[in-house]
Amino acid sequence: MAPKKQNAVPDLVELIARLDISGSAEQCSALKVDLRVGSVEIDEECINFKVSANRLILDINVEGCEISPGTRFGEPVKANNIVIKKTSSTEASKNHNLRGNIEAKIGTRDFDPSIEIDGGGGAESKAMTRIEVSEEEVLLRVRAKPNSRWEVQEPDCKTELSGTYLNDTQLCQLKATMAANRVGFNAKIICNQRDLLFYISGGPISRALNKSRMMGIVVAKAISGDQQYKGRLVLSEVEGEMESQDEG
């Protein structure tokens, strides 16, 4: 059965997902995903503006199967060993004080210089320890998150998303559970309101009134049926299932 897909704003997000059993282990199938992100220009209600996003969530729900451990795409494991380097050094400083009194009688027969010199010196030492922690950080554009979700975001967390982020990429492997009558999945691209970017000629939107109006237009385009808007939008959705082996 071909996957059912619905792209609410197709110029903004394109999501394609399918199950692939070729090359997979017994009772397993690979969930492969395409994800392309762009921007869309909207001209309605006397307002012309461009909409893009800087963060998306790919949400996966499965039926009759589970995600096989260790098969999630974009899941770097944090190093268990952390290298700590300690560098010790000692600094020493010495202070010298010199006081002198010289008295002499000149012009007489008696030359009796009186010299008084007091010298005092103090030395101070100070030990310092510098600690360096070495840990490598991996930056990913598509990163696995808890609850069968993946976050799509540029490393600086600000740049708008643009381009192909998944290209028939194996997102994970699905393993059928015991006595499962159906193995299927539901994939959604979710965007929170705060992650949408609005632009008009001249730069980003700064006036709250205009931004509110534009948000209303985008919401109206994205929401269909009985879906209710609760601060986030489902921009794209795909459903699919594994075909039975005995189907012709």
Secondary structure by P-SEA (a helix, b strand, c coil): ccbbbbbcccccbbbbbbbbccccccccccccbbbbbbbbbbbcccccbbbbbcbbbbbbbbccccccccccccccccccbbbbbbbbbbbbbbbbbbbbbbbbbcccccbbbbbbbbbbbbbbbbbbbbbbbbbbbbbbcccccccbbbbbbccccccccccccccccccbbbbbccccccccbbbbbbbccccbbbbccccccccaaaaaaaaaaaaaaacccccccccccccbbbbbbbcccccc
